[in-house]
Amino acid sequence: MGEFLKGLWRVVSFPFRLIFNILAFPFRQMGRFGRFLNTEPEEHPLGDYLTGLATDKTVQESFWGEVDALRRHLLRALIGLAVAVAISFYFTQGIIDFLARPVGGLQVMKAIEVTESVGVFMRVALLSGIALALPYIAFELWFFAAPGLRPRERRFGLVGIPLAALLFLSGMAFTYFMLLPTALPFLLNFMGIEAQLRPQSYYTFVTGLMFWIGVAFEFPLVIYVITAMGFIKPQGLAQQWRLAIVIIAVMAAAITPTVDPVNMALVMAPMSLLYFVSIGLSFIAYAGRNKSETKAAAPLEGE
């Protein structure tokens, strides 16, 4: 009789328990995520870890476990990118028309290969898919690295995910609205020779330029995060600014399609400004890290 009543109670209470678990699920996940953010990682000196890779079977198993975890995170990031590219198919034609405006629209271009238009469509869809999936890709990379980071470093990395997407889009917008209107007239009429535009060459040029300048705009965020993590110091960045300008000039020459001073200056100017902004952000991150370490050491000194 007792078993019958217990079974009856489970049947009668099942809908209520189901509703409760559904309502409680997001709060439980938030609690787990909060504990994950505030959990201190285990300390493993790099020298001991490298030695253990050659001698300790447990360390070797842990290493291959990390490799397998990285593979899973990268696989999920690729799946997310594929989904984003598939979603971007819906508005890719509009983006293609938008990118063609600086040269007068699609009607001024002539394709000479059968698959050229398809290739252009896929290239633009891939770029828009990267921009759309960037927050998720950044989250997967952060989620892989987070177990080895301290709570403060995890929070900084998490906050940086939406900023990464915003900076990438800012770089793409800078390319379209500032660089292309200056570079295209020079390129299309160089030496007085009028260029016949092909969709493949034009969109390869535009999407490549937008992608790499978008990546360059991520630099301040990267510097801030790795300074907050303790990997670099702002003093070194400030002392090596001359070398940084030379490297930026080389990068600008590689990114821009021409080496004329106007187009190189258009790329170098924001990249140089971003470098000095990075130095300022690095000082802020370094001061915050020192303050946190001082607070953490204060109770130990009191003891």
N, C-alpha and C positions, 0 to 999 in steps of 0.2 A: 504493500500500500504506500509506503514511504517513497519507494522508487517511482511509483506511478505519479504521485503528487509532485515530485521533483521534476519529472519529465513534463508534466502538464504546466508547471510553472515556467519552465524554459520555453515551451511553445507559446504560452500567453505573453511572456515578457520579451520575447524575441523582437517584435517590432519596436518596442521602446528602447531596448538595448541597442538595436541597429541605429535608430535615430540619434541616440546619445553618442555613440561612437563616431557617427558621421559628423555631428556638431563639434565633438571634442577633438577630432583628427587634426584640424589646422592648429589648434592651441598646443596639442602635444608636439607637433612638428616644430612649432615656434620655440617651444621649450627645449627640444633636442638641439635645435640650431643655436639657441642662445648658449647652451652648455658647450657646444662644439666651439663657438667663438671664444669662450673664456677658459678653455682647457689649456693648461701649460703643456708644451711638448716635452718629450723625453730628450735629455741632453746626450748627444753622442759626438764626442770629439772626432773631427774629420780624420786625423791620423789613425786613431784606433779603428775607425770604421773601414778605412782603406786596408789596414792590416788584416782586419777580420774577413774581408772579402777573399783573401787568399788562404786563410787558415781555418776560419770558423764557419761550420756548415750552417749554423743558425743565421749568421749575418748574410751568407750567400742566399739562403732561402728568402730572407727579408728583402734583399736587393732584387731578386727576380720577381718577388711579389710587387715591389714598387714598379718594376718595368711593366708587369701585367696591368697594374692599375693605370699607368700612363697610357698604355694601349687602349684600355677601355674609355678613358677620358677623351683621347684623340678620336676614337671611333664615334663616340657620341657627338663630338664637335663636328665631325664630317657629316654625320647624319643631320645635325641641325643646319649645317650649311646647305646640304642638299634640299632640305625642306624649305629653307629661305629662298633658294634659287627657284624652286618650283613655284613658290608664292609670288616671286617677283615676275614670273612669266606674265602675270595678269596685267602689270603696268609697264612692262619693258618697252613696248611700242611707244608709249608716251614719253619715256625717258630718251629713247632714240631720237624722237622728233625734237625734244628739248635740247639735246646735245648738238643737234645739227643747226640750231638757230644762229650761232656765231658765223656760219659760212653761207647762210641764206636758205637753209632747209634741205631736206632730202632730195628735192627735185634737181639740185645742182650736181648731184653725184651720179657716177656711172659705174655699174658693176661689170666686170669682164669675165667673171668666173661663175659657174652655175651655183656653187654652194657659198658664194661670198656673203649673200644676205643672211643666210642661216648662221654663218660664223659670226657675223656682226651681232645678230640677235642673242646668241649664246654668250658672247663676250660681255655685252652690256648686262645681260641677266646675271652673269657671274659677279660682276662688280656690285650691282645693286643687292645681290644675295649676300655678299660679304658685308656690306654696310648694314644690312638687316640682321644678320646673324652674329655680328661682332660682339654684342653684349653676352650672348650665350657662349660663344667661343671663349671669351675672356673669363666667364664664370667657370667653365670647365677647367681651364688652366689654373685659375685660382683655387678651385676645389681640390685639385691634385696637390698643389703646393701647400695648402693651408695646414694640414696636420703637422708640418715641420716648422710652422711659424708661431711666434708668440701672439697672445691675444691682440695686442695693439697692432701688430703687423697684419694680422688677419683682417681687422676692421678697416685699416687703411686700404688694403687690397680690395676689399669688398666695395668700399665707397668709390674706388677708382674705376670700377667696371662701367657704370653709366658715363663717367667722364671720358673714358676711352672712346666710346661711341661718338660722343659729342665732339671731341677733338678731331676724330677721323672725318666726320661730316664737315667740320669747319675747314679742314684742309682741302677737301673736295670742292667746297663752295668757293674758297679762295682761288683755286685753279680755274674754275669756270668763269667767275665774275671778274677776276683781276688779271690772271696770266694769259688766258686764251685770247681775250680781245686785243692784247698787245702782241702776242707771239704769232698769231695766225696771219695778220696782214703782211708781216715781214716774211714769213715762210712761203706764202702763196704767191708772192710777187718778187721773190729774190732775183736780182740781176735782170729785172724787167721781164722775166719769163712767167707767164700765167700758168699755174698748175691746174691740171685736170684731176678733180678729187675722185678718189675711189673710196667706197664705204669701208673696206677692210683696212686700208692704210690710215684713214682719218680716225676711225673709232679705236684702232690699236694705239694710235698716238694719244688720243684724248683720255681713254680709260687708263692707260699706263701712267700718264702724267698725274691724273687724279688719284690713282691708287698710291703712288710713291710719295706724293706730297701729303696725302692723308696720313700715311705712316709717319712721315717726318713730324707732323703736328702732334704725334703721341709723345714726343721726346720729353717735354716738361713733366708729364704725368709719370713716365717711367723713372725719371731722375728723382722725383719726389718720393715715389714708393720705395725705390731701392735705397735711398738715403734714410727713410724711416725704418727700413729693415736693418740698417747698419752696414751696408756693403760698401758705400762710398762716403766721402766727406766733402762738404761744400768748399773747403779751402783749396782742395786740389782742383776743382772745377774752375774756381776763380783765378788760380795761378796759371792755368793752362789755356786761357781764353784765346791767346794768339794761335796756338796749335789748333784749337777748335775752329777758328775762322778759316784756316787753311783747309781743314777737313770738310767744312761746310762748302767752301768753294769747289772742291773736287766733287762733292756730292751734287752740287748744283749743276756742274758741267755734265755729270752723268745723267741727271734727271731731265734737264732741258734738252730739247732736240737740236738747239743751235748753241754756239759758244759766243754769240754776240753779247756785248756787255749789258744791253738793256734787259734781255730775257734772263740772263744769269743774275742780274741785280734784283729782278723781281722775285726770284727764288731765294737768293741769298739773304735779302733783307728780312723776310719773316723768319727764316731759319736762324739767323743771327739773333734776332729779337727773342725768339723762343729759347735760344741757349742762355741768354742773360736772365730771362724769366725763370729758367730752370735753376740757375744759380740761386736766385732769391728764394724759390720754393725749397731748394735743398737746405738753405740756412734755416728756414722755418721748420722743416722736418727734423733737422739735426738738433735744433733747440728743444723741440718737443720730445725727442727721444732722450736727450740728456735730462730733461725735467722728470720724465717718467722713471728713468733709472735712479735718479736722486731720491725720488719718493719711495721707490722700492727698497733702496739701501738704507733709508732712515730708520725703519723699525729694527733692522739687524744691528745698526750701530747703537741703538738704545739698549739693546739686550747686553 
